Amino acid sequence: IVLMLATAFYCLSQAWGGQLALWGFIVGWVIQFWGHVKEKARPAFLTDIKQTLIGPLFLVAECYFLLGFRQDLEKDVSVLAVSKRKALRFDQ
């Protein structure tokens, strides 16, 4: 499935590369902010600029975990993330 999607994306990008990239960027930001509204949490980069560097690292780690690598690390990170998110909600 991933190969099929990658092939389809490649073919579309050859025909409409710039438009596809722009719309992907716009849709990605809309989904991102919708998620923050749903969570009732501000985007972290609004309070700490270092978070803009952590975001891409987070995405890479999530993809890594989705592929099944280092499930022990995923479990540890998830426990820490949940506890930190709960602490932030109580501080607000």
SULNOR-V895336 format. One record per pair of residues at least 24 apart in sequence whose ideal C-beta (glycine too) atoms are under 7 Angstrom apart, sorted by the first residue. I is the first residue (numbers start at 1). GAP is how many residues later the second one is. If there is no record, write none. Layout:
BEGIN
i = <I:I>
gap = <GAP:GAP>
END
This chain:
BEGIN
none
END
